[in-house]
Amino acid sequence: MSNKTEKEISELCAQANALYSEKNYEKAVKLWEECAKADNAEALYKLGICYNYNLGVNQPDADKRGEIASGYFIKAANLNHAEAQCFAALCYLHGIGVEKNTETAVQWFKKSAELNCTQAMNNLGYLCENGIAASDSEKSAEESFAWYKKSADLNDAAGRNYVGRAYHDGRGVKRDLEEAVKWYRLSAEQGYADAIFRLGECYEDGEGVEANEIEAFKLYKKAAAMNHAKAQCYVGYCYENGTGVGRDLSQAVAWYAESAKNNYFQAFCNLGCCYERGDGVKRDMNKAIEMYKMGAELGSVMAQYNLGNVYAFGKGVKINNKLAVQYYAQAAQNGFPEAQYNLAQHLYQGKGVEEDEEAAAYWFLEAAKNGDSDAQYKIASFYMEGIGVDEDPQEAFKWFMRSASQGDEDSQFAVGKCYEEGLGVEADLNEAAEWYGRAAANGNSLAKKALKKLR
């Protein structure tokens, strides 16, 4: 225990705070350690911060620092320090220096929130949003919104951004784009980078405001300058496509590179595309593949698909269908229709993988459900012939029609044939002529012959 008076402790804390703001962390830590002997909650909290972020402490072992930091946070939390309670909750949530315990984490977040700690409110909102802290699983989105709104009403920039996002997506509250813009704008005015970026998206897409690509670009650029990784990628995209700013491929590459430094997955994919095409940089397939691989590892579905194409078509490498299948499969499992179609083709043809008609049918169907017209034609053919699925002319007709409606000439011809021969649909020569005519207009030679025969 310290023998210093409360006034002396308060003065020492003030000195420590001043040293900390000057980045003289070691001296600040020594003063806070003196104050901590008197169980000063603020000093205990600040010591927790210093150990947590390795500032001015002599402890090279990260696990040990976490243990010490959590001890300080918990001690200050028990002295009713709101921010310390929030950090204690984070320690329990992630198992930093203590055994992971989500229930205890939620309890500390709630105590902190009761003391108006907006960071705790935002964390509770996030946990409810993900079904972790909600008291009613069916109302998790509503509870999440309520916590974000409490934070926003206390003028917290992050909370205002989350409220804007909730209105934008209709999560926990009725979707209202104008209300979303209002909250994004309030947060953006406080300098919150993600809100500035999201406001830019609203201007680009005309959601809640009149579409304005120039204003969108300005907002993206502002957020990008604040090191917002996604905004940096969007600035690159704007320069690449001349959206809201003059087209400048070298600037596009520069901004993609900045975004990639921040490990934004899509930036690596976009850089890969620039290197593959030679846009803004010298064409270099080795560099393109390197970028695609980095993006793919970070979860870029497009990068995974592009790598599939690299190995399937031998772009700068020898054709390797086994690797093509591997990357197509990654993108396919992430819902990318072109990858699902290409994976199905490899499975059907036994390229780089054992031939498997059932698996091929499965992936053609997945791609078809995702709107790929080629896949719709293919799965229709499978249903018509009973390849990998039970023969079902009605199901075949349904998929031929979906593909034909997207303008696929082969499907338009197939629909005409179905109507002519009564395959999966009642025969109707007028309809047959109509669809043959559409296919013929699109250059289908078989349809032209079929149309002549009907006449």
For each residue, the residues with C-beta under 8 A, 3 or more apart:
1: 37 38 39
2: 9 34 35 37 38
3:
4: 8 9 12 34 38
5: 8 9
6: 9 10 38
7: 10 11
8: 4 5 11 12
9: 2 4 5 6 12 13 35 38 40 43
10: 6 7 13 14
11: 7 8 14 15
12: 4 8 9 15 16 31 34 35
13: 9 10 16 17 31 32 35 40 42 43
14: 10 11 17 18
15: 11 12 18 19 31
16: 12 13 19 20 27 28 29 31 32 35 43 46
17: 13 14 20 21 28 46
18: 14 15 21 22
19: 15 16 22 24 25 27 28 31
20: 16 17 23 24 25 28 46
21: 17 18
22: 18 19
23: 20
24: 19 20 27 28 56
25: 19 20 28 29 50 55 56 57
26: 29 30 56
27: 16 19 24 30 31 56
28: 16 17 19 20 24 25 31 32 46 50 56
29: 16 25 26 32 33 47 50 55 56 57
30: 26 27 33 34
31: 12 13 15 16 19 27 28 34 35
32: 13 16 28 29 35 36 43 46 47 50
33: 29 30 36 37 43 47
34: 2 4 12 30 31 37 43
35: 2 9 12 13 16 31 32 38 40 42 43
36: 32 33 39 40 43 44 47 72
37: 1 2 33 34
38: 1 2 4 6 9 35 43
39: 1 36 44 75 79
40: 9 13 35 36 43 44
41: 44 45 76 79 80 81 84
42: 13 35 45 46 76 81
43: 9 13 16 32 33 34 35 36 38 40 46 47
44: 36 39 40 41 47 48 72 73 75 76 79 81 84
45: 41 42 48 49 72 73 76 81 83 84 87
46: 16 17 20 28 32 42 43 49 50
47: 29 32 33 36 43 44 50 51 69 72
48: 44 45 51 52 69 70 71 72 73 76 84 87
49: 45 46 52 53 55 69 87
50: 25 28 29 32 46 47 53 54 55 56 57
51: 47 48 54 57 59 65 66 68 69 72
52: 48 49 65 66 69 73 87 96
53: 49 50
54: 50 51 57 59 62 65
55: 25 29 49 50
56: 24 25 26 27 28 29 50
57: 25 29 50 51 54 65 68
58:
59: 51 54 64 65 68
60:
61: 64 65
62: 54 65 66
63: 66 67 97
64: 59 61 67 68
65: 51 52 54 57 59 61 62 68 69
66: 51 52 62 63 69 70 91 96 97
67: 63 64 70 71 97 98
68: 51 57 59 64 65 71 72 97
69: 47 48 49 51 52 65 66 72 73 87 91 96 97
70: 48 66 67 73 74 88 91 96 97 98
71: 48 67 68 74 75 97
72: 36 44 45 47 48 51 68 69 75 76 84
73: 44 45 48 52 69 70 76 77 84 87 88 91
74: 70 71 77 78 84 88 91 98
75: 39 44 71 72 78 79
76: 41 42 44 45 48 72 73 79 81 84 85 88
77: 73 74 80 81 84 85 87 88 108 111 112
78: 74 75
79: 39 41 44 75 76 84
80: 41 77 85 115
81: 41 42 44 45 76 77 84 85
82: 85 86 112 115 116 117 120
83: 45 86 87 112 117 119
84: 41 44 45 48 72 73 74 76 77 79 81 87 88
85: 76 77 80 81 82 88 89 108 109 111 112 115 117 120
86: 82 83 89 90 108 109 112 117 119 120 123
87: 45 48 49 52 69 73 77 83 84 90 91
88: 70 73 74 76 77 84 85 91 92 108
89: 85 86 92 93 104 105 106 107 108 109 112 120 123
90: 86 87 93 94 96 105 123
91: 66 69 70 73 74 87 88 94 95 96 97 98 105
92: 88 89 95 98 100 101 102 104 105 108
93: 89 90 100 102 105 123
94: 90 91 100
95: 91 92 98 99 100
96: 52 66 69 70 90 91
97: 63 66 67 68 69 70 71 91
98: 67 70 74 91 92 95 101
99: 95
100: 92 93 94 95
101: 92 98 104 105
102: 92 93 105 106 132
103: 106 107
104: 89 92 101 107 108
105: 89 90 91 92 93 101 102 108 109
106: 89 102 103 109 110 124 127 132 133
107: 89 103 104 110 111
108: 77 85 86 88 89 92 104 105 111 112 120
109: 85 86 89 105 106 112 113 120 123 124 127 133
110: 106 107 113 114 120 124
111: 77 85 107 108 114 115
112: 77 82 83 85 86 89 108 109 115 117 119 120
113: 109 110 116 117 120 121 124 147 150
114: 110 111
115: 80 82 85 111 112
116: 82 113 154
117: 82 83 85 86 112 113 120 121
118: 121 122 150 151 154 156 158 159
119: 83 86 112 122 123 156 158
120: 82 85 86 89 108 109 110 112 113 117 123 124
121: 113 117 118 124 125 147 148 150 151 154 156 159
122: 118 119 125 126 147 148 151 156 158 159 162
123: 86 89 90 93 109 119 120 126 127
124: 106 109 110 113 120 121 127 128 133 147
125: 121 122 128 129 144 145 146 147 148 151 159 162
126: 122 123 129 130 144
127: 106 109 123 124 130 132 133 134
128: 124 125 131 132 133 134 140 141 143 144 147
129: 125 126 140 141 144 171 172
130: 126 127 140
131: 128 134 137 140
132: 102 106 127 128
133: 106 109 124 127 128 143
134: 127 128 131 137 139 140 143 144
135: 139 143
136: 139 140 143
137: 131 134 140
138:
139: 134 135 136 142 143
140: 128 129 130 131 134 136 137 143 144
141: 128 129 144 145 171 172
142: 139 145 146 172 173
143: 128 133 134 135 136 139 140 146 147 172
144: 125 126 128 129 134 140 141 147 148 166 171 172
145: 125 141 142 148 149 163 166 171 172 173
146: 125 142 143 149 150 172
147: 113 121 122 124 125 128 143 144 150 151
148: 121 122 125 144 145 151 152 159 162 163 166
149: 145 146 152 153 159 163
150: 113 118 121 146 147 153 154 159
151: 118 121 122 125 147 148 154 156 158 159 160 162
152: 148 149 155 156 159 160 162 163 183 186
153: 149 150 159
154: 116 118 121 150 151 159
155: 152 160 190
156: 118 119 121 122 151 152 159 160
157: 160 161 187 190 191 192 195
158: 118 119 122 151 161 162 187 192
159: 118 121 122 125 148 149 150 151 152 153 154 156 162 163
160: 151 152 155 156 157 163 164 183 184 186 187 190 192 195
161: 157 158 164 165 183 184 187 192 194 195 198
162: 122 125 148 151 152 158 159 165 166
163: 145 148 149 152 159 160 166 167 183
164: 160 161 167 168 179 180 181 182 183 184 186 187 195 198
165: 161 162 168 169 171 180 198
166: 144 145 148 162 163 169 170 171 172 173
167: 163 164 170 173 175 176 177 179 180 183
168: 164 165 175 177 180 184 198 202 207 208
169: 165 166 175
170: 166 167 173 174 175
171: 129 141 144 145 165 166
172: 129 141 142 143 144 145 146 166
173: 142 145 166 167 170 176
174: 170
175: 167 168 169 170
176: 167 173 179 180
177: 167 168 180 181 202 207 208
178: 181 182 208 209
179: 164 167 176 182 183 208
180: 164 165 167 168 176 177 183 184 202 207 208
181: 164 177 178 184 185 199 202 207 208 209
182: 164 178 179 185 186
183: 152 160 161 163 164 167 179 180 186 187 195
184: 160 161 164 168 180 181 187 188 195 198 199 202
185: 181 182 188 189 195 199
186: 152 160 164 182 183 189 190 195
187: 157 158 160 161 164 183 184 190 192 194 195
188: 184 185 191 192 195 196 199 219
189: 185 186
190: 155 157 160 186 187 195
191: 157 188 196 226
192: 157 158 160 161 187 188 195 196
193: 196 197 223 226 227 228 231
194: 161 187 197 198 223 228
195: 157 160 161 164 183 184 185 186 187 188 190 192 198 199
196: 188 191 192 193 199 200 219 222 223 226 228 231
197: 193 194 200 201 219 220 223 228 230 231 234
198: 161 164 165 168 184 194 195 201 202
199: 181 184 185 188 195 196 202 203 219
200: 196 197 203 204 215 216 217 218 219 220 223 231 234
201: 197 198 204 205 207 216
202: 168 177 180 181 184 198 199 205 206 207 208 209
203: 199 200 206 209 211 212 213 215 216 219
204: 200 201 211 213 216 243 244
205: 201 202 211
206: 202 203 209 210 211
207: 168 177 180 181 201 202
208: 168 177 178 179 180 181 202
209: 178 181 202 203 206 212
210: 206
211: 203 204 205 206
212: 203 209 215 216
213: 203 204 216 217 238 243 244
214: 217 218 244 245
215: 200 203 212 218 219 244
216: 200 201 203 204 212 213 219 220 238 243 244
217: 200 213 214 220 221 235 238 243 244 245
218: 200 214 215 221 222 244
219: 188 196 197 199 200 203 215 216 222 223
220: 197 200 216 217 223 224 231 234 235 238
221: 217 218 224 225 231 235
222: 196 218 219 225 226
223: 193 194 196 197 200 219 220 226 228 231
224: 220 221 227 228 231 232 234 235 255 258
225: 221 222
226: 191 193 196 222 223 231
227: 193 224 232 262
228: 193 194 196 197 223 224 231 232
229: 232 233 259 262 263 264 267
230: 197 233 234 259 264 266
231: 193 196 197 200 220 221 223 224 226 228 234 235
232: 224 227 228 229 235 236 255 256 258 259 262 264 267
233: 229 230 236 237 255 256 259 264 266 267 270
234: 197 200 220 224 230 231 237 238
235: 217 220 221 224 231 232 238 239 255
236: 232 233 239 240 251 252 253 254 255 256 258 259 267 270
237: 233 234 240 241 243 252 270
238: 213 216 217 220 234 235 241 242 243 244 245
239: 235 236 242 245 247 248 249 251 252 255
240: 236 237 247 249 252 270 274 279 280
241: 237 238 247
242: 238 239 245 246 247
243: 204 213 216 217 237 238
244: 204 213 214 215 216 217 218 238
245: 214 217 238 239 242 248
246: 242
247: 239 240 241 242
248: 239 245 251 252
249: 239 240 252 253 274 279 280
250: 253 254 280 281
251: 236 239 248 254 255 280
252: 236 237 239 240 248 249 255 256 270 274 279 280
253: 236 249 250 256 257 271 274 279 280 281
254: 236 250 251 257 258
255: 224 232 233 235 236 239 251 252 258 259
256: 232 233 236 252 253 259 260 267 270 271 274
257: 253 254 260 261 267 271
258: 224 232 236 254 255 261 262 267
259: 229 230 232 233 236 255 256 262 264 266 267
260: 256 257 263 264 267 268 271 291 294
261: 257 258
262: 227 229 232 258 259 267
263: 229 260 298
264: 229 230 232 233 259 260 267 268 298
265: 268 269 295 298 299 300 303
266: 230 233 259 269 270 295 300 302 303
267: 229 232 233 236 256 257 258 259 260 262 264 270 271 295
268: 260 264 265 271 272 291 292 294 295 298 300 303
269: 265 266 272 273 291 292 295 300 302 303 306
270: 233 236 237 240 252 256 266 267 273 274
271: 253 256 257 260 267 268 274 275 291
272: 268 269 275 276 287 288 289 290 291 292 295 303 306
273: 269 270 276 277 279 288 306
274: 240 249 252 253 256 270 271 277 278 279 280 281 288
275: 271 272 278 281 283 284 285 287 288 291
276: 272 273 283 285 288 306 315
277: 273 274 283
278: 274 275 281 282 283
279: 240 249 252 253 273 274
280: 240 249 250 251 252 253 274
281: 250 253 274 275 278 284 287
282: 278
283: 275 276 277 278
284: 275 281 287 288
285: 275 276 288 289 310 315 316 317
286: 289 290 316
287: 272 275 281 284 290 291
288: 272 273 274 275 276 284 285 291 292 310 315 316
289: 272 285 286 292 293 307 310 316 317
290: 272 286 287 293 294
291: 260 268 269 271 272 275 287 288 294 295 303
292: 268 269 272 288 289 295 296 303 306 307 310
293: 289 290 296 297 303 307
294: 260 268 290 291 297 298 303
295: 265 266 267 268 269 272 291 292 298 300 302 303
296: 292 293 299 300 303 304 307 327 330
297: 293 294
298: 263 264 265 268 294 295
299: 265 296 334
300: 265 266 268 269 295 296 303 304
301: 304 305 330 331 334 335 336 339
302: 266 269 295 305 306 331 336
303: 265 266 268 269 272 291 292 293 294 295 296 300 306 307
304: 296 300 301 307 308 327 328 330 331 334 336 339
305: 301 302 308 309 327 328 331 336 338 339 342
306: 269 272 273 276 292 302 303 309 310
307: 289 292 293 296 303 304 310 311 323 327
308: 304 305 311 312 324 325 326 327 328 331 339 342 343
309: 305 306 312 313 315 324 342
310: 285 288 289 292 306 307 313 314 315 316 317 324 327
311: 307 308 314 317 319 320 321 323 324 327
312: 308 309 319 321 324 328 342 346
313: 309 310 319
314: 310 311 317 318 319
315: 276 285 288 309 310
316: 285 286 288 289 310
317: 285 289 310 311 314 320
318: 314
319: 311 312 313 314 324
320: 311 317 323 324 352
321: 311 312 324 325 346 351 352 353
322: 325 326 352 353
323: 307 311 320 326 327 352
324: 308 309 310 311 312 319 320 321 327 328 342 346 351 352
325: 308 321 322 328 329 343 346 347 351 352 353
326: 308 322 323 329 330
327: 296 304 305 307 308 310 311 323 324 330 331 339
328: 304 305 308 312 324 325 331 332 339 342 343 346
329: 325 326 332 333 339 343
330: 296 301 304 326 327 333 334 339
331: 301 302 304 305 308 327 328 334 336 338 339 340
332: 328 329 335 336 339 340 343 363 366
333: 329 330
334: 299 301 304 330 331 339
335: 301 332 340 370
336: 301 302 304 305 331 332 339 340
337: 340 341 366 367 370 371 372 375
338: 305 331 341 342 367 372
339: 301 304 305 308 327 328 329 330 331 332 334 336 342 343
340: 331 332 335 336 337 343 344 363 364 366 367 370 372 375
341: 337 338 344 345 363 364 367 372 374 375 378
342: 305 308 309 312 324 328 338 339 345 346
343: 308 325 328 329 332 339 340 346 347 363
344: 340 341 347 348 359 360 361 362 363 364 367 375 378
345: 341 342 348 349 351 360
346: 312 321 324 325 328 342 343 349 350 351 352 353
347: 325 343 344 350 353 355 356 357 359 360 363
348: 344 345 355 356 357 360 364 388
349: 345 346 355
350: 346 347 353 354 355 356
351: 321 324 325 345 346
352: 320 321 322 323 324 325 346
353: 321 322 325 346 347 350 356
354: 350
355: 347 348 349 350
356: 347 348 350 353 359 360
357: 347 348 360 361 382 387 388
358: 361 362 388 389
359: 344 347 356 362 363 388
360: 344 345 347 348 356 357 363 364 382 388
361: 344 357 358 364 365 379 382 387 388 389
362: 344 358 359 365 366 388
363: 332 340 341 343 344 347 359 360 366 367
364: 340 341 344 348 360 361 367 368 375 378 379 382
365: 361 362 368 369 375 379 389
366: 332 337 340 362 363 369 370 375
367: 337 338 340 341 344 363 364 370 372 374 375
368: 364 365 371 372 375 376 378 379 399 402 403
369: 365 366
370: 335 337 340 366 367 375
371: 337 368 376 406
372: 337 338 340 341 367 368 375 376
373: 376 377 402 403 406 407 408 411
374: 341 367 377 378 403 408
375: 337 340 341 344 364 365 366 367 368 370 372 378 379
376: 368 371 372 373 379 380 399 400 402 403 406 408 411
377: 373 374 380 381 399 400 403 408 410 411 414
378: 341 344 364 368 374 375 381 382
379: 361 364 365 368 375 376 382 383 389 399
380: 376 377 383 384 395 396 397 398 399 400 403 411 414
381: 377 378 384 385 387 396 414
382: 357 360 361 364 378 379 385 386 387 388 389 396
383: 379 380 386 389 391 392 393 395 396 399
384: 380 381 391 393 396 423 424
385: 381 382 391
386: 382 383 389 390 391
387: 357 361 381 382
388: 348 357 358 359 360 361 362 382
389: 358 361 365 379 382 383 386 392
390: 386
391: 383 384 385 386
392: 383 389 395 396 424
393: 383 384 396 397 418 423 424
394: 397 398 424 425
395: 380 383 392 398 399 424
396: 380 381 382 383 384 392 393 399 400 418 423 424
397: 380 393 394 400 401 415 418 423 424 425
398: 380 394 395 401 402 424
399: 368 376 377 379 380 383 395 396 402 403
400: 376 377 380 396 397 403 404 411 414 415 418
401: 397 398 404 405 411 415
402: 368 373 376 398 399 405 406 411
403: 368 373 374 376 377 380 399 400 406 408 410 411
404: 400 401 407 408 411 412 414 415 435 438
405: 401 402
406: 371 373 376 402 403 411
407: 373 404 412 442
408: 373 374 376 377 403 404 411 412
409: 412 413 438 439 442 443 444 447
410: 377 403 413 414 439 444
411: 373 376 377 380 400 401 402 403 404 406 408 414 415
412: 404 407 408 409 415 416 435 436 438 439 442 444 447
413: 409 410 416 417 435 436 439 444 446 447 450
414: 377 380 381 400 404 410 411 417 418
415: 397 400 401 404 411 412 418 419 435
416: 412 413 419 420 431 432 433 434 435 436 439 447 450
417: 413 414 420 421 423 432 450
418: 393 396 397 400 414 415 421 422 423 424 425
419: 415 416 422 425 427 428 429 431 432 435
420: 416 417 427 429 432 436 450 454
421: 417 418 427
422: 418 419 425 426 427
423: 384 393 396 397 417 418
424: 384 392 393 394 395 396 397 398 418
425: 394 397 418 419 422 428
426: 422
427: 419 420 421 422 432
428: 419 425 431 432
429: 419 420 432 433 454
430: 433 434
431: 416 419 428 434 435
432: 416 417 419 420 427 428 429 435 436 450 454
433: 416 429 430 436 437 451 454 455
434: 416 430 431 437 438
435: 404 412 413 415 416 419 431 432 438 439 447
436: 412 413 416 420 432 433 439 440 447 448 450 451 454
437: 433 434 440 441 447 451
438: 404 409 412 434 435 441 442 447
439: 409 410 412 413 416 435 436 442 444 446 447
440: 436 437 443 444 447 448 451
441: 437 438
442: 407 409 412 438 439
443: 409 440
444: 409 410 412 413 439 440 447 448
445: 448 449
446: 413 439 449 450
447: 409 412 413 416 435 436 437 438 439 440 444 450 451
448: 436 440 444 445 451 452
449: 445 446 452 453
450: 413 416 417 420 432 436 446 447 453 454
451: 433 436 437 440 447 448 454 455
452: 448 449 455
453: 449 450
454: 420 429 432 433 436 450 451
455: 433 451 452
